[in-house]
Amino acid sequence: MSNAPHLPGLRGHAFAARSSYRQPARLVTREGGEDLWVDMQNDERAVLASAYLSDLVIDPPLGSAPRKVTFPDGAVFETTDHAAIEALTGQTRGSLLHHYEGFNSRLFGVVALCLAAAWVLWRYGLDIMAAAAIAVTPPAVIEQIDVGTMQTMDFTMAAPSKLTDTQKRDVEKVYRRLVNALPDDVRRTHSFELLFRDVPGMGPNAFALPGGTMVMTDAFVKDFPDTDVMAGVLGHEIGHVVEQHGLKRIYRSLSMYVLIAFLAGDVGPILEDVVLEGNVLLSLSFSRTQETEADEFGLKLSKASGFDPAGLKRFFKELDGRFGGSEPPQWKSTHPSSAARVEAIDAYIDGL
């Protein structure tokens, strides 16, 4: 015989079979041989449905949502009295989860714990995920990122270089001296290629892509013909490649997006944007920490190649004179200010 207690009136609401009319009702139980017989009655004590307890389908608890009891003929009884449902079935399965789903003071602790976990993931986990992603990224994919980014640049903002062959050769000589001064293992594991583009609106600039492609604008070559300045800036960009800053920024910026996309089963647009179009890469900026690392790398490489490392300092002093008043505050910028970089370079050169 069942040990479930007799429930003379478990209150709730009911939907009769094949009816959308919601009405007050109650469950009434009585012994039915080896099983418990359950009647669902309305307020007039008319029986809306009946069945053995073992034939009922009872939804598991879910927060404060009503529990549904479905009869074989499709009639439904619902109630928020979870304790009475557990008494009816004699089962507490899911009750612990239901207990924690309820609103109580522990909820604030759970929220705080989730926020703390999210911060730890953002502060440390993304770097670990990015490092793991870089380790398994095939070289062909990195090369394709460079190709896609250059195609996007050439289509949207860049024009073929108008520099003379002599101007290009002068820059390439500086570049080759820098690359040849790199350790053998670095040159074996990285590809380096220098390209020239006329990019109106970008001004004197140079940048590096993850696969080792570097672009120098015509404006830079014309405005800064000093080989020491060229060496400092190109050494800085080589530092971005060697330290894999580009890939780290891509994977950090897209790690959460990629994770969600993998869970949702749709990664096509992400891979298309990064690998084929390069729009994401063009929109990213290196962090202040990475910029400082690249500055220090460029200073060491310039000195090792026989150039004056103060050339990088002269470059940033010139930028500070031109644009220092229009640079955003440090807390709003991904790059250190030109003035701050000049001070840091002075301190670093003194220690070389």
Salt bridges, closest charged atoms under 4 A:
ASP39 OD2 - ARG30 NE 3.18
ASP43 OD1 - ARG11 NH2 3.07
GLU78 OE2 - ARG22 NE 2.97
ASP127 OD1 - ARG252 NH1 2.86
ASP154 OD1 - ARG197 NE 2.80
ASP184 OD1 - ARG187 NH2 2.46
ASP198 OD2 - LYS162 NZ 2.70
ASP223 OD2 - ARG322 NH1 3.42
ASP226 OD2 - ARG314 NH2 3.06
ASP228 OD2 - ARG314 NH2 3.68
GLU237 OE2 - HIS236 NE2 4.00
GLU291 OE1 - HIS236 NE2 3.11
GLU291 OE2 - HIS240 NE2 3.38
GLU291 OE2 - HIS335 NE2 3.27
GLU291 OE1 - ARG341 NH2 2.84
GLU293 OE1 - HIS245 NE2 2.80
ASP295 OD1 - HIS236 ND1 2.70
ASP295 OD2 - ARG341 NE 2.94
ASP308 OD2 - ARG314 NH1 3.69
GLU318 OE2 - ARG322 NE 3.02
ASP346 OD1 - LYS313 NZ 2.88
